Amino acid sequence: MLLTGTVRSGKGNFSYCMVKLQTLYTAETGVALYPGSLGIELAVSYDLPTKGVILL
């Protein structure tokens, strides 16, 4: 499945949380993540699958 969409700006407040919890994110994912998020407005509706999704 290929999802397409448009990059949208957000509130800009998630990077603060990521920096504050960087040790936890790195421990859970095994990689050092870039602070922030990327907002994408999908061209079509999409529901996350109930299995295989990991919430940190």
C-alpha positions as a Markdown table, in Angstrom:
| # | Residue | x | y | z |
|---|---|---|---|---|
| 1 | Met | 0.0 | 0.0 | 0.0 |
| 2 | Leu | 1.3 | 3.4 | -0.9 |
| 3 | Leu | 0.0 | 6.4 | 1.1 |
| 4 | Thr | 0.3 | 9.9 | -0.4 |
| 5 | Gly | -0.4 | 13.3 | 1.1 |
| 6 | Thr | 0.7 | 16.8 | 1.7 |
| 7 | Val | 3.1 | 18.0 | 4.4 |
| 8 | Arg | 1.4 | 20.4 | 6.9 |
| 9 | Ser | 2.8 | 22.5 | 9.7 |
| 10 | Gly | 1.8 | 21.7 | 13.2 |
| 11 | Lys | 1.9 | 23.5 | 16.5 |
| 12 | Gly | 5.6 | 22.9 | 17.0 |
| 13 | Asn | 5.4 | 21.6 | 20.5 |
| 14 | Phe | 6.2 | 17.9 | 20.1 |
| 15 | Ser | 10.0 | 18.5 | 19.8 |
| 16 | Tyr | 10.0 | 19.7 | 23.4 |
| 17 | Cys | 8.6 | 16.3 | 24.6 |
| 18 | Met | 11.0 | 14.4 | 22.4 |
| 19 | Val | 14.0 | 16.2 | 23.8 |
| 20 | Lys | 12.9 | 15.7 | 27.3 |
| 21 | Leu | 12.3 | 12.0 | 26.8 |
| 22 | Gln | 15.1 | 11.3 | 24.3 |
| 23 | Thr | 16.7 | 8.6 | 26.5 |
| 24 | Leu | 13.3 | 6.7 | 26.6 |
| 25 | Tyr | 12.8 | 7.1 | 22.8 |
| 26 | Thr | 16.3 | 5.9 | 22.1 |
| 27 | Ala | 16.0 | 2.9 | 24.4 |
| 28 | Glu | 12.6 | 1.9 | 22.9 |
| 29 | Thr | 13.5 | 2.3 | 19.2 |
| 30 | Gly | 17.3 | 1.6 | 19.3 |
| 31 | Val | 18.0 | 4.8 | 17.3 |
| 32 | Ala | 18.4 | 8.5 | 18.1 |
| 33 | Leu | 15.3 | 10.2 | 16.7 |
| 34 | Tyr | 15.2 | 13.7 | 15.4 |
| 35 | Pro | 13.1 | 15.9 | 17.7 |
| 36 | Gly | 9.8 | 16.8 | 16.3 |
| 37 | Ser | 7.1 | 15.3 | 14.1 |
| 38 | Leu | 6.1 | 15.4 | 10.5 |
| 39 | Gly | 2.5 | 16.2 | 9.9 |
| 40 | Ile | 1.0 | 14.6 | 6.7 |
| 41 | Glu | -2.5 | 15.2 | 5.5 |
| 42 | Leu | -3.3 | 12.0 | 3.7 |
| 43 | Ala | -5.0 | 12.2 | 0.3 |
| 44 | Val | -7.4 | 9.4 | 1.4 |
| 45 | Ser | -8.7 | 8.2 | 4.8 |
| 46 | Tyr | -6.6 | 5.5 | 6.5 |
| 47 | Asp | -7.2 | 3.6 | 9.7 |
| 48 | Leu | -4.2 | 2.1 | 11.6 |
| 49 | Pro | -4.3 | -1.7 | 11.9 |
| 50 | Thr | -5.2 | -3.0 | 15.3 |
| 51 | Lys | -2.2 | -5.4 | 15.3 |
| 52 | Gly | 1.4 | -4.5 | 14.8 |
| 53 | Val | 1.3 | -0.9 | 16.1 |
| 54 | Ile | 3.6 | 0.0 | 18.9 |
| 55 | Leu | 2.8 | 3.0 | 21.0 |
| 56 | Leu | 5.7 | 4.5 | 23.0 |
